[in-house]
């Protein structure tokens, strides 16, 4: 069994949200998975966090968003996306 060090646990924990959101690069994802294979503590924490995220996602699927809220949200996202694109063009 590999010897664990705190740095590896801390690095894995820092990537927890991105790991759960599938937002890591393939190499970072692989590093996290390798760490989880050797660290029961991190595996337990990741499992707990994952179950919370999945529970929230399940509940969110059953919530009906009022049309006015959805419309405002869509407009805000579109505006933020345009603003972000405009800033990138200025570079």
Secondary structure, DSSP 8 states (H G I E B T S, - for coil): -----HHHHHHHHHTHHHHHTT-S-HHHHHHHHHHHHH-HHHHHHHHHHHHHHHHHHHHHTT----HHHHHHHHHHHHHHHHHHHHHHHH-
